[in-house]
């Protein structure tokens, strides 16, 4: 911005003080208005194209709360939670193994992480689903014995494919969190007579959570979207149900939009939960927490209360 300073009458005169001493003139930014107009024009063109397309938009609200869709939403949430539990527990175990001074334990963890991070999730799902072509029976002795095709249900296939793959990614996240804690605290706890397990549980892991929680929240949201792959192994999640309804009703594109809307709703709810969990664990590293969206809304909409005796 340009600044216009009021000149004084004499060379040694003191410049005037107060709000009129400096007059600030905002600099214009015409490029902002041009870019905004272009963005709005492109958005309008996209909306117009879909509005003119041969899409039966009325079928989306018609099937939005269909029992099959709601059943698919429940299966998707259930699969997300169970797969993340497997991934988090396995990730913590692999991270501890990876940091172990035992070369055998560390090598096993490294190989697991290398293999599952280096192969696509869809390939892993198909491997688990088609192992019945390799093993006819699963024989655990007196505990359990059955045909592999009967044992490897679509739910179990989805849990193994998603959960074991997620454990490899969570291992690296947990390892980064554990390494972020100063080694001096571990040495001090050992000097006080605490065991390695108790040191991890009471000293290291609570402090590492500030580093672990944000990427874990991202992994949960990513897991929710990745569950759409399990339709390839005949598990009836949200995407599979929407796909079947679209084929039977003759409106596949509309059902894809319906599934996308449900995914957006669920990921938005998870994003809000992730925000508050991150805010909770940030208390130990920040003196003043940032305001929540609700607090920002109240500050912007509601009038500020002034103390008694103070006038505007």
ABEGO torsion letter per residue (X at the ends): XBBBBBBBABAABBBBBEAAABBBBBBBBAAAAAAAAAAAAAAAAAAAAAAABBBBAAAAAAAAABAAAAAAAAAAAAAAAAAAAAAAAAAAAAAAAAABABAAAAAAAAAAAAAAAABBAAAAAAAAAAAAAABABBBAEAABBBBAAAABBAAAAAAAAAAAAAAAAAAAAAAAAAAABBAAAAAAAAAAGBBAAAAAAAAAAAAAAAAAAAAAAAAAAAAAAAAAAAAAAGBBBAAAAAAAAAAAAGBAAAAAAAAAAAAAAAAAAAAAAAAAAAAAAAAAABABBBBBAAAAAAAAABBBBBBBGBBX
